[in-house]
Amino acid sequence: MKKKYMMAACACMSCILLGSGTYVYARPETSVTNHFSTGVVDINLDEYELTANGGEEPFRDYTGKKGENPLIMPGDDISKIPRITNDGNVCYVRAKLEFSGTDVDLEKELYGFPSGWEKHDDGYYYYKNILNTGDKIDIFEGLKIPTDFPQTEEGKTFKLKIDVDAVQSKNFTPNWDDRSPWGNVEIQDCIRDGYDIATFKKADNQSMRVEYQGSSKKLFSNPDDFFQNFPVMMPGDTYKESAGLVNNSKTPIKLYFRSEVTDKSELLDEVKIKIYATIDGKRSLIYNGPMVNSQITDNILLGTIPANATGTLEYKLDVPKELDNQYTLLSSYVKWIFSTEPIESGRERVQTGDSNVIGLCMVAGGMFFAAGAYAIWKDEERKKKVRE
């Protein structure tokens, strides 16, 4: 009898679990790891002089014609070629030239300015063309000492100081009609080195895709990085991209999205992202905020994709214009995880770890076991009284 009561209690428990129409299983998942990085504005200034055979060599402090005469004489032609090289991302450059140690206006005696240089009222020479990565531009070619150089300058030593600045050309438009074309832009020192600018380029365009295949009941994504179509990020940049959402099965599916951050950097707090999902003809804003936020670390329902139908995931990244050199050459990544929940025969499956459903089943089971134990105890008590 005791065994029969126990079996009856277990049978009731099984009926509750099976009769509820709930299946506990793990959702099919797929993930992409999105890498992104910021660029850099970085230039170098080197100085050269022409050799007797027309070649170039690094400029040396002027000592006359190869030491024949250590003094600069009226009418001398000094070969001096300051050259700017762009070692970073595309930019504009400018230069300020300041003579010291002499009362003679020697700046007007500089010659050989390439086309594109223009002096403005703020004292800077601006190169009006964009300097691409790896490009070089000379500022001038030399200095001609006037033949009427005054004797009052005899014995003096003068110097020419050259300062050069650069500003990114992306998302920046100089006002060439203004006395100061760059406005009040803040110039900061480049604080990074040891990088390879050749790696900072846009990948070939690829189509992005998340697909559920009903035949294998698995979720796939292609490629592994949805951000690889983006070049490096510069202040003020905006990037847009989309991915196809495909349900290749005979039943509708619910598609979920969440993010996971394992490489926390200050860049993730600054870059903003908007995510939209268009499913079954309805476009919804899924998220709008920084790349790192607790709102998207939990599963978010993108929508229900009908059988053999498609949808679209759109995302837009915004890089604040205010980012300064502290954020140059930073790299980070965010993992995007997609999961799906097929809907079969009008009943929705529940993901593993659904505490509400599992908890209810455990409570129901406990109640039936308790009822069975109580019945057995009462039966034993009744038999005991009969024997007495």
C-alpha positions in Angstrom: 0.0 0.0 0.0 2.8 2.3 0.9 4.4 1.8 -2.5 1.1 2.3 -4.3 0.6 5.7 -2.6 4.1 6.8 -3.5 3.6 5.8 -7.1 0.3 7.6 -7.2 2.0 10.8 -5.9 4.7 10.5 -8.5 2.2 9.9 -11.2 0.3 13.1 -10.2 3.6 15.0 -10.4 4.2 13.7 -13.9 0.8 14.7 -15.0 1.3 18.3 -13.8 4.6 18.6 -15.6 3.4 17.1 -18.9 0.0 18.5 -18.8 1.2 22.1 -18.5 2.5 22.1 -22.2 5.8 23.6 -21.1 9.2 22.4 -22.3 12.4 23.4 -20.6 15.3 23.7 -23.1 18.2 26.0 -24.1 17.6 28.6 -26.7 19.7 28.4 -29.9 22.2 31.2 -29.8 24.8 32.8 -32.1 27.1 35.7 -31.5 29.2 38.3 -33.3 32.2 40.2 -31.8 32.1 43.8 -33.0 35.5 45.5 -33.0 36.0 49.2 -33.4 38.8 51.7 -32.8 39.5 55.4 -33.1 42.0 57.1 -35.4 44.7 59.6 -34.9 45.9 62.9 -36.2 49.7 62.9 -36.2 52.2 64.8 -38.4 56.0 65.1 -38.4 58.2 68.0 -39.5 61.7 67.3 -41.0 64.1 69.8 -42.7 66.3 69.2 -45.7 68.7 71.1 -47.9 69.8 70.6 -51.5 73.2 69.1 -52.2 75.5 70.3 -55.0 74.3 67.4 -57.3 70.6 68.3 -56.8 69.9 65.7 -54.1 68.7 66.2 -50.6 70.2 65.7 -47.2 69.1 66.6 -43.7 69.4 70.3 -43.0 72.2 71.5 -40.8 72.6 74.8 -39.0 73.9 77.2 -41.7 77.6 77.7 -41.6 78.2 79.1 -45.1 79.1 77.2 -48.2 80.4 73.9 -46.8 82.5 75.7 -44.3 84.3 77.9 -46.8 82.8 81.0 -45.1 81.1 80.6 -41.8 79.3 83.9 -42.2 76.1 84.6 -44.0 76.7 87.3 -46.5 74.2 89.6 -48.3 72.9 87.9 -51.4 73.4 84.3 -50.0 70.8 81.7 -51.0 70.1 79.4 -48.1 68.6 76.0 -49.0 66.1 75.1 -46.3 63.1 72.8 -47.0 60.8 72.2 -44.1 58.6 69.1 -45.0 55.4 68.0 -43.2 54.5 64.3 -43.4 51.1 63.0 -42.4 51.6 59.9 -40.3 48.0 59.7 -39.2 44.5 60.0 -40.6 43.5 62.6 -43.3 44.0 66.2 -42.0 44.6 69.9 -42.6 47.9 71.4 -41.7 49.2 74.9 -40.9 52.5 76.5 -40.0 53.7 79.5 -38.1 57.1 81.0 -39.0 58.9 83.3 -36.5 62.3 84.9 -37.0 64.2 86.0 -33.9 67.6 87.8 -33.4 67.2 90.3 -36.2 65.2 93.4 -36.9 65.1 92.7 -40.7 61.8 91.2 -42.0 63.2 88.0 -43.4 59.9 86.2 -43.7 59.2 88.0 -47.0 62.5 86.7 -48.3 61.3 83.0 -48.0 60.6 81.5 -51.4 59.3 78.3 -53.0 55.9 78.0 -51.3 54.0 75.2 -53.1 50.5 76.0 -54.4 47.9 75.7 -51.7 49.6 77.7 -49.0 47.9 80.9 -47.9 48.8 83.2 -45.0 46.0 84.6 -42.9 45.7 87.5 -40.5 46.2 85.3 -37.4 49.9 84.8 -38.6 49.5 81.2 -39.7 50.2 79.8 -43.2 47.4 77.4 -44.0 47.6 74.5 -46.5 44.1 74.6 -48.1 44.2 71.1 -49.4 43.6 67.9 -47.4 46.7 66.0 -46.6 46.1 62.3 -47.0 47.7 59.6 -45.0 51.3 59.2 -45.9 51.4 62.4 -48.0 54.1 65.0 -47.7 54.1 68.8 -48.3 56.9 71.3 -48.3 56.3 74.6 -46.6 59.0 76.5 -48.7 62.3 75.9 -50.4 64.7 78.4 -49.0 65.7 81.9 -47.8 67.3 84.6 -50.0 69.4 87.1 -47.9 68.8 90.6 -49.3 71.7 92.2 -51.1 71.0 95.4 -49.1 71.2 93.6 -45.8 72.1 96.4 -43.3 75.5 96.6 -41.6 73.7 97.1 -38.3 72.8 93.4 -38.4 76.5 92.5 -38.6 77.6 90.0 -36.0 74.0 89.0 -35.1 72.7 85.4 -35.0 69.2 85.0 -36.1 66.9 81.9 -35.9 63.8 80.7 -37.6 61.3 78.8 -35.5 58.7 76.7 -37.4 55.6 75.4 -35.6 53.2 73.1 -37.4 49.7 72.0 -36.4 47.2 69.5 -37.8 43.5 69.0 -37.4 41.3 66.2 -38.8 39.7 66.9 -42.1 36.7 64.6 -41.4 33.7 66.5 -40.0 35.7 69.7 -40.0 35.4 72.6 -42.6 37.7 75.6 -42.4 36.4 79.0 -43.2 38.9 80.3 -45.7 37.3 83.7 -45.7 38.0 84.2 -42.0 41.1 85.7 -40.5 41.5 82.5 -38.6 40.1 79.7 -40.8 40.3 77.0 -38.1 38.4 79.1 -35.6 39.0 78.4 -31.9 39.9 74.7 -32.4 42.1 73.4 -29.6 45.4 72.0 -30.7 46.8 69.1 -28.5 49.9 67.1 -28.6 49.6 63.6 -30.1 50.1 61.3 -27.2 50.3 58.0 -29.1 53.1 56.3 -31.0 54.1 52.8 -32.2 51.0 52.3 -34.4 50.6 51.1 -38.0 48.3 53.5 -39.8 48.0 51.0 -42.7 45.7 48.8 -40.5 43.2 51.6 -40.1 41.1 51.2 -43.2 37.6 50.1 -44.1 37.0 46.5 -44.9 35.3 45.4 -48.1 31.5 45.7 -47.8 29.9 42.5 -46.7 26.3 41.7 -46.0 25.4 40.9 -42.4 22.9 38.1 -41.6 21.4 36.3 -38.7 19.5 33.2 -39.8 17.5 30.5 -38.0 17.5 27.2 -39.9 14.5 25.1 -39.1 16.1 21.9 -40.4 18.9 21.9 -37.9 17.0 24.1 -35.3 20.2 26.2 -35.0 20.9 30.0 -35.3 23.7 31.2 -37.5 25.4 34.6 -38.0 27.6 35.9 -40.8 30.2 37.4 -40.7 31.8 37.3 -37.3 32.1 41.1 -37.0 29.2 43.3 -37.9 31.4 46.4 -37.6 34.1 45.4 -40.1 32.5 47.7 -42.8 33.4 50.7 -40.6 36.7 52.5 -40.9 38.3 54.0 -37.8 36.2 56.4 -35.8 37.0 60.1 -35.7 35.3 62.7 -33.6 31.9 63.7 -35.2 31.7 60.5 -37.2 28.4 58.7 -37.8 28.2 55.1 -39.1 25.2 53.2 -40.3 24.8 49.5 -41.1 22.1 46.9 -41.2 21.9 43.1 -40.9 19.3 40.7 -42.3 17.2 38.6 -39.9 16.0 35.4 -41.5 13.6 32.7 -40.4 14.2 29.8 -42.6 11.7 27.5 -41.0 8.0 26.5 -41.2 7.1 28.0 -37.9 7.3 31.5 -36.4 10.2 32.4 -34.1 10.8 34.9 -31.5 14.2 36.6 -31.9 16.1 38.1 -28.9 19.2 40.3 -28.6 21.6 41.2 -25.9 25.2 42.5 -25.5 28.1 41.4 -23.5 31.1 43.6 -22.6 34.4 41.9 -21.6 36.7 44.7 -22.7 35.6 47.7 -20.8 37.2 51.0 -21.9 36.2 54.6 -21.6 35.5 54.7 -25.3 32.4 52.5 -24.8 30.9 55.1 -22.5 31.3 57.9 -25.1 30.2 56.2 -28.3 26.4 56.2 -28.7 24.4 53.6 -30.6 20.8 53.3 -31.8 19.4 49.9 -32.7 16.2 49.4 -34.8 14.4 46.2 -35.7 12.0 45.9 -38.6 10.0 42.7 -38.4 6.8 41.8 -40.2 6.6 45.3 -41.6 6.9 47.1 -38.2 10.0 49.2 -37.3 10.8 49.6 -33.6 13.5 51.4 -31.7 15.2 48.7 -29.6 17.8 50.8 -27.8 19.3 54.3 -27.8 22.2 55.1 -25.5 25.9 54.4 -24.9 27.6 51.2 -26.0 27.7 50.0 -22.4 24.4 49.9 -20.6 22.6 47.4 -18.4 19.5 47.9 -20.5 21.0 45.7 -23.3 22.8 43.1 -21.2 19.5 41.2 -20.7 17.6 39.7 -23.5 15.5 42.1 -25.5 12.8 40.8 -27.8 13.4 42.1 -31.3 10.1 40.6 -32.5 8.3 37.6 -33.9 9.4 36.6 -37.4 6.8 34.7 -39.3 7.6 31.4 -41.0 9.9 31.7 -44.0 10.1 35.5 -43.6 12.8 38.1 -43.1 13.4 41.2 -41.0 16.1 43.9 -40.6 18.4 45.0 -37.8 19.7 48.6 -38.2 22.3 50.2 -36.1 23.8 53.7 -36.0 27.0 54.7 -34.2 27.7 58.3 -33.2 31.1 59.5 -32.1 31.0 62.8 -30.1 32.7 65.8 -31.7 34.1 66.6 -28.3 36.5 63.6 -28.1 40.0 64.8 -27.7 43.4 63.2 -28.1 42.9 61.1 -25.0 40.7 58.9 -27.1 43.0 58.5 -30.1 44.1 55.0 -31.1 41.7 53.3 -28.6 40.3 49.9 -29.5 37.5 48.0 -28.0 34.8 45.4 -28.8 31.3 44.4 -27.8 29.8 41.0 -28.2 26.3 40.8 -29.6 24.3 37.7 -28.8 21.2 36.6 -30.7 18.9 33.9 -29.5 15.7 32.4 -30.8 12.6 30.8 -29.4 10.6 28.7 -31.9 6.8 28.7 -31.5 5.4 25.3 -32.1 1.7 24.4 -32.3 0.8 27.7 -30.6 2.8 26.9 -27.5 5.9 28.8 -26.7 9.0 27.1 -25.3 10.6 28.4 -22.2 14.3 29.0 -22.0 16.5 27.1 -19.5 16.6 28.9 -16.2 13.1 30.3 -16.4 12.7 30.5 -12.6 9.0 31.2 -12.6 7.9 28.0 -14.5 10.5 25.8 -12.9 9.6 27.2 -9.5 5.9 26.5 -10.0 6.6 23.0 -11.0 8.8 22.4 -7.9 6.1 23.8 -5.7 3.4 21.7 -7.3 5.6 18.6 -7.0 6.3 19.3 -3.4 2.6 19.7 -2.7 1.8 16.3 -4.2 4.6 14.6 -2.5 3.5 16.1 0.8 -0.1 15.0 0.1 1.1 11.5 -0.7 3.2 11.3 2.5 0.3 12.6 4.6 -2.0 10.0 3.1 0.4 7.2 3.9 0.8 8.5 7.4 -2.9 8.6 8.0 -3.3 5.1 6.6 -0.6 3.8 8.9 -2.3 5.6 11.9 -5.7 4.0 10.9 -4.1 0.5 10.8 -2.4 1.1 14.1 -5.7 1.8 15.8 -7.3 -1.2 14.3 -4.5 -3.5 15.6 -4.9 -1.9 19.0 
